[in-house]
């Protein structure tokens, strides 16, 4: 099925595994940023129940989203989360 938005996949290069889709159907995901330890990614998403794009944390083990930018600035689009490679810090880009 071809969807009109980006989909995030996880792939293990250590084994011969197939790509695993981690973006739930209906979620518009853009510009993922992975943390070095690999247990979550930051994504700019537009959930189907919201008209603005927000940065959220997607926890890979639980398959759950944690809202970030919607809590502090709900009526602004947010893009391109940036995660520092040597820390747990992230910076969202806002328009």
Residue frames relative to the residue before (quaternion, step in Angstrom):
aa qw qx qy qz dx dy dz
X 1.0000 0.0000 0.0000 0.0000 0.00 0.00 0.00
X 0.2541 -0.7627 0.5788 0.1370 3.57 -0.89 0.94
X 0.1324 -0.7976 0.5864 0.0496 3.56 -0.71 1.11
X 0.4960 -0.7009 0.4308 0.2779 3.62 -1.02 0.72
X 0.6966 0.3818 -0.2924 0.5324 3.62 1.10 0.59
X 0.6329 -0.5420 0.3946 0.3871 3.54 -1.29 0.16
X 0.1812 -0.7568 0.6217 0.0892 3.53 -1.17 0.72
X 0.3096 -0.7477 0.5616 0.1724 3.57 -0.98 0.89
X 0.0816 -0.7773 0.6235 0.0172 3.55 -0.97 0.99
X 0.2309 -0.7188 0.6276 0.1900 3.56 -1.27 0.37
X 0.0544 -0.7904 0.6099 -0.0156 3.55 -0.98 0.95
X 0.2630 -0.7382 0.5984 0.1666 3.55 -1.00 0.83
X 0.2541 -0.7844 0.5490 0.1370 3.56 -0.68 1.08
X 0.5718 0.6027 -0.3752 0.4112 3.59 1.28 -0.10
X 0.7694 0.2281 -0.1333 0.5816 3.57 1.18 -0.45
X 0.5599 -0.5961 0.4545 0.3531 3.53 -1.29 -0.02
X 0.2444 0.7996 -0.5149 0.1890 3.58 0.90 0.87
X 0.5027 -0.6176 0.5168 0.3145 3.51 -1.28 0.47
X 0.5837 -0.5555 0.4331 0.4038 3.63 -1.12 0.46
X 0.2080 -0.7726 0.5903 0.1067 3.57 -1.01 0.86
X 0.3681 -0.7278 0.5372 0.2149 3.55 -0.73 1.08
X 0.1053 -0.8070 0.5783 0.0570 3.57 -0.85 0.96
X 0.5650 0.5569 -0.3976 0.4609 3.59 1.25 -0.16
X 0.3842 -0.7225 0.5160 0.2531 3.61 -0.62 1.04
X 0.5868 -0.5664 0.4289 0.3884 3.62 -1.09 0.58
X 0.7802 0.3272 -0.2540 0.4687 3.57 -1.02 0.83
X 0.6291 0.4966 -0.3432 0.4898 3.61 1.26 -0.10
X 0.2932 -0.7346 0.5873 0.1717 3.54 -0.83 0.99
X 0.0092 -0.8260 0.5627 -0.0305 3.62 -0.33 1.18
X 0.0142 -0.7952 0.6052 -0.0339 3.53 -0.92 0.92
X 0.8888 0.0721 -0.0350 0.4513 3.55 -1.31 0.50
X 0.0134 0.8129 -0.5815 0.0296 3.59 0.37 1.15
X 0.1072 -0.7550 0.6427 0.0739 3.56 -1.22 0.59
X 0.2049 -0.8123 0.5393 0.0854 3.58 -0.53 1.19
X 0.3953 -0.6832 0.5610 0.2495 3.52 -1.12 0.72
X 0.6270 -0.5870 0.3629 0.3613 3.58 -1.03 0.77
X 0.6820 0.4927 -0.3099 0.4428 3.62 0.93 -0.78
X 0.4324 -0.7901 0.3716 0.2250 3.59 1.32 -0.14
X 0.5698 0.6171 -0.4068 0.3592 3.63 1.09 0.31
X 0.7884 0.0858 -0.1082 0.5995 3.59 1.28 0.00
X 0.1963 -0.7426 0.6225 0.1500 3.52 -1.33 0.31
X 0.3365 -0.6880 0.5968 0.2394 3.54 -1.23 0.50
X 0.0028 0.8005 -0.5986 0.0295 3.57 -0.89 0.94
X 0.3370 -0.6672 0.6146 0.2523 3.52 -1.22 0.55
X 0.0230 0.8289 -0.5530 0.0816 3.57 -0.51 1.19
X 0.1594 -0.7046 0.6662 0.1854 3.48 -1.37 0.24
X 0.2639 -0.7747 0.5595 0.1310 3.52 -0.31 1.28
X 0.6233 -0.5869 0.3681 0.3628 3.58 -1.10 0.61
X 0.7067 0.4463 -0.2694 0.4784 3.62 1.16 -0.44
X 0.7076 0.3966 -0.2441 0.5314 3.61 1.26 0.25
X 0.3740 -0.7502 0.4955 0.2276 3.61 -0.93 0.80
X 0.6912 0.4404 -0.2771 0.5014 3.62 1.26 -0.17
X 0.4299 -0.6699 0.5444 0.2645 3.54 -1.20 0.63
X 0.0418 -0.8146 0.5779 -0.0274 3.59 -0.82 1.02
X 0.4583 -0.6320 0.5426 0.3101 3.54 -1.30 0.43
X 0.0132 0.7782 -0.6258 0.0514 3.53 -0.92 1.02
X 0.3885 -0.6596 0.5817 0.2749 3.54 -1.28 0.42
X 0.1505 -0.7623 0.6229 0.0912 3.57 -0.94 0.91
X 0.2492 -0.7756 0.5679 0.1176 3.55 -0.58 1.20
X 0.3950 -0.7733 0.4519 0.2045 3.55 -0.47 1.26
X 0.6754 0.5076 -0.3080 0.4373 3.61 0.97 -0.75
X 0.7767 0.3296 -0.1781 0.5063 3.60 0.96 -0.82
X 0.3201 -0.7648 0.4885 0.2719 3.60 1.30 -0.29
X 0.5023 0.6360 -0.4269 0.4012 3.57 1.02 0.86
X 0.3644 -0.7052 0.5683 0.2165 3.54 -1.20 0.67
X 0.1436 -0.7448 0.6438 0.1004 3.56 -1.18 0.67
X 0.3758 -0.7477 0.5035 0.2149 3.59 -0.57 1.15
X 0.1210 -0.7858 0.6024 0.0708 3.56 -1.09 0.76
X 0.8116 0.2984 -0.1712 0.4721 3.58 0.22 -1.24
X 0.5881 0.5811 -0.3821 0.4130 3.61 1.07 -0.55
X 0.6245 0.5576 -0.3342 0.4328 3.59 1.13 -0.60
X 0.7779 0.3452 -0.1779 0.4940 3.59 1.04 -0.73
X 0.8001 0.0546 -0.0102 0.5973 3.60 1.12 -0.55
X 0.0716 -0.8839 0.4607 0.0362 3.60 0.51 1.18
X 0.7493 0.4087 -0.2204 0.4721 3.64 1.11 -0.52
X 0.6074 0.4971 -0.3637 0.5017 3.56 1.09 0.78
X 0.4436 -0.6571 0.5330 0.2956 3.58 -1.07 0.70
X 0.1195 -0.7682 0.6271 0.0485 3.56 -1.06 0.81
X 0.0790 -0.8143 0.5749 -0.0078 3.57 -0.92 0.95
X 0.8853 0.2025 -0.0736 0.4122 3.52 -1.46 0.13
X 0.0443 -0.7970 0.6023 0.0082 3.60 0.27 1.16
X 0.1622 -0.7754 0.6061 0.0708 3.57 -1.04 0.81
X 0.0964 -0.7912 0.6034 0.0246 3.57 -0.79 1.05
X 0.4065 -0.6926 0.5369 0.2584 3.56 -0.85 0.97
X 0.5070 -0.7031 0.4127 0.2798 3.59 -0.82 0.99
X 0.7675 0.3539 -0.2045 0.4938 3.62 1.09 -0.51
X 0.7491 0.3231 -0.2188 0.5353 3.59 1.14 0.43
X 0.5488 -0.5937 0.4731 0.3500 3.52 -1.36 -0.12
X 0.4512 0.7040 -0.4387 0.3291 3.60 1.26 0.29
X 0.0338 -0.7716 0.6344 0.0322 3.56 -1.17 0.57
X 0.1685 -0.7627 0.6183 0.0876 3.52 -1.27 0.56
X 0.2274 -0.7675 0.5782 0.1582 3.65 -0.67 0.99
X 0.3186 -0.7075 0.5904 0.2222 3.54 -1.20 0.52
X 0.1419 -0.8071 0.5705 0.0545 3.59 -0.79 1.00
X 0.2306 -0.7352 0.6163 0.1628 3.54 -1.25 0.52
